[in-house]
Each structure stands twice: as C-alpha cells, then as structure tokens.
C-alpha cells in the first residue's frame, strides 16, 4: 500500500475471508445494476462473488475501538463495475451480525446492509460460517459454508483473474441519481487455495449462481476506508 493513509475515516481488520466467485451473463448483470454503472469484465466474462469474513478492530479515525462494537461477522454479495475509467466493487447486499453497525452503515453510508443471526466456528484450519437474515421487510436469506485453506499463501499478479477479482481499491453507491465512490486501501491480499463445501444457500438464488465457482482465501488484512465522495450526477438531475 504505497498511498499515504492520511484522510482515512475508518480502520478495520478483515479475517478468515473467503472469496467465492462465479461468472454470469453480462447483459443480465447490467440489467441488475443502476444505469449509471457499467459491468466490468475479465476476458469478456462478468462475475459475482459471495464473501464471508470476520471484521475486527473496527474504529473511526481519532477514536479508540469500542469494546462491544469493534467486531462483527459479515457476508456480502458483490460484483465489479466501472464508472468511466474508474473500476470498483458494487454490493447487492451485506449481511452483518451487529445491529448498531447495520444501522450506521445504512443511514450514514447508504449501503445495503441487513441484520442477520450469524456464527463462525473454527476447528483447526477449518472454518464453519453461517448466516440467517432477520432484517424486517426484506427477503430472507440463509447461508452455511465450510471452508479450509490449503497450501502456502501467495501474492496475486496484476493481469491474472485472481488479482482482478480481489484487488479493488474503491466501491460505488448510487443515491438519488448521484454516483459516489469510497476508496479502500490495504496491502495486497495474501491468498491461499481453499477447499469449500456449501451446505445451505438461499442467498445466491437471485444471482444466477452455479457450482462452477472459483475460490480464494485470505487469513487477514488491515484496511483503511475513506469518506464517500460524489463523482458526478446524472444529466438533468437536480
């Protein structure tokens, strides 16, 4: 991470993170996105990912971690998009285990967070992660997955698919026809191969999931998040 960290708003550590990705039809995915954003592709393919992990050491800049609110479990569904020349992540949903954290993320950052009952259990290197969405007035979604990293950690190489899927330095939201970006900085992911067993899944059903997926695991990375900034607005909007 060569960029200066000055100006960051929040610091987090992401632990025991799994990337599970599958390819989808580009035109279908485009229909699922706000019109301001364009599908990003690798060798002509669009991708959707499910990412479970534990978030720890959460704190806002200038403040110490809050003991009862400095960690949570998260499970997100994401894809990859472009806005002009900028490439980043777009989230379809983010389920989280901390009620206050969900409320803050929805109201302050306007991200599609949902409350869920979640659990994580480690047995040696094997991780069992489960989630059941409890958020009021939204679709239910259950997910239970077991994953175990294997082999040595490695760094991705720019130009490869694993780099393209994991090394993203911004996320986008669209609110009232305006596009905003939030920058994210961290060292390159230390990735490992991983064995995966999906035990229950009603989360991915709207997203054309199929079992020809690819997976990556990362033990831990510390991230810095910047405040959202408005990039532009739709022509003709107020």
N, C-alpha and C positions, 0 to 999 in steps of 0.2 A: 504494500500500500504506500505509494510514493507521494500521494497528495497530502497536503497539510490537513490536519484534523481540526483546525480552528473553525469554529462556526457550527460544529455539530450540536444537535439538540438532545439526542438520546443515545445511550450506550447499552448494548446488550451482548450476552454471550449465547450462541446457539449450540446446543449439544445433542449428540446422538441423532444427527439429522439424516433422513433418508430422502433421496430424490427418486421418484418412480414416474417415468415418462412413457407416453405412447403417442404415436403420430395420428393426425386426424386430417380430414379433408379441408383444404384451405378456404374454399368458398363457404362451406358450412361454418367454419370457425369465424370467418369475417362477419357472418350474419349474427353471431353471438356477441359481437363487440360494439361499443359505442362507435358511431360513424366517424368520429374524429380520429380514431386509431386504426392502424393498418396491421394486418397479420405479418409477423416476421417469420421467415422460413429458413431452413437449412437444407441445401440441395433440393429445393422445391417442396419440402415437407414442413407442415405446421405441427406443433407439439403442445400437448397439455401435460401438466405434472401434478402429482399429489405429493405433498411434503409434510411429513410428521416430524416434530422435534420438541425438545425442551428448551425453553428460554430462561436464562438465569442472569443474575447480577444486573437486573434492569435498573437504570437510574437516569434521571434527567440531568442535564449539564448543571453543575453548581450545587447539586443536591446529593445527599447520601442515599444509598439504596434503602427502600422502605422494607423492613423485615417481612411483613405479611403480604407484600405486593411486589417482591423483587424476583419472582419466578412464576412460570406458568407453563402449561403444555399447549401446543398449537398444532393445528392440522389445516394446511391450506391447499386450495386448488388454484392453479395458476397457468398462465400461458405467456407467450412472448410476442411483443408488438413493437411497432415503430410509430414515431410521430416525427415526420420529416426525416432528418438524418439521425435522430436520437432513437436508440434501442433500449428496451427495458421490459419489466415484468408487469403484467396486468392480472389482478386477482379476481377470480369469480367468487370465492368465499374464503373466510378464515375463521375456523372454529377454535375457541380458546376456553380454558378451564377457569379463568378468573373473571368474575362478574364485573368488578370495577374496571379491570383492564379492557374488557369488551366495551363497556360504556364510554370510556375515554377514547378508545380508538374510533368508535362510530361517530361520536359527537365532535371530537377535536380534529380527527384526521379524515373523517368521512370514508373510512374503509369498511368493506362488507364483513365485519366481524359478527360472529354468532356465539352465544353461550352454549356450552356443552359440558356434559359429565365426561371426564377423561381420566385415563390411567396409563401408567407406564411401569413396567416391571423388568428388571434386568436379572438374568441368570447367566453369569459368566459374560461372554460376549453377545449372548442372545438377548434381544430386546422385544418385549411384547408391548404393543401400543394400541389402545382402543379409545374410541370416542363415540358418544351418542348426543346428538344435538338436542338441546332443550329450549332453545330460543323461542319465545312466543311469536305466533303468527308467521311462521316460516316453515318450509318443508323440512321434515325430519331427515336425518342422515346419520347412518351408523357406519363405523369403520373399525375393523380389527385386523391388525397385521403383525406378523412376527418377522423380524429381520436380524441377520447376523453378519457382521463384516468379516471378510476373509482376505488374506494376503496383506502385503505391505501397502502403506499409504504412498500416493504419488501425486505430483502436481500436473494439472492439465496443460496441454499445449495449444496455444492460440491457433485457430483454424480447424481444430477437431470438434466433433459433436459434443463430447463431454464438457469442453470449455464453453461452447455456445450455450448449452443448457444451464450451466451453473454460474458462470462468471458474468453477472449482470450488476450494474452499478447504479440503477435507478428503477423506480416503479412509477406507474402512471395511475392517476384517477381522473375521471371526468365528472365535473359537477356544474350544473346549470350551464351546460354547453362550453364550459371552460376546461382546458386541459392543464393539469398540474403535474409536476414531477417532484419526487422525493429522492434525493441522492443517498446512496448507501456505499460505505467504504469498508473494506476489510481485506486482509491478506488473502491470497489465492487459497481456494479450498484444498485442504489435504484430503484427497478422495481415496476410497478403497472399493474394491469389488464387494458385493454383498449378496447373500442368499436371502430370498424373500418368500413368504407364504402369506397370501391374502386369505383370511379366514371368513370375514364378513365385509360386504361392501354395498351399501346403498347410496354412498356419497357420489360415486363417479357416473351413475346411470345417465344423467343428462348430458354427458360429455363424450359419448361415443367411445367409451372405454373398451379396449380389447387386451387380451393377455399377452400379446407380442410387445411387452414393455421392456425398457432398459432401466437399470437401477445404478445408483451410486450412493455411497455412504460417506459421511464426514463426522469425525469424533467431536470436534469443537472448533469454533471460530468466533472471534470477538468482532462485533460490528458497530459502526457509528452511523447514525441516521441524522440527516439534515432536515430542516423545516421544508414543507412543500412550498414550491414557487409556481406561480401561474406562468405558463409559456405563451399562450395566446388565447383568443376567443373565436368562436365561430362567427364568420362574416354575417353581419346583420343582427347579431345578438346585442342586448343592451350592455 
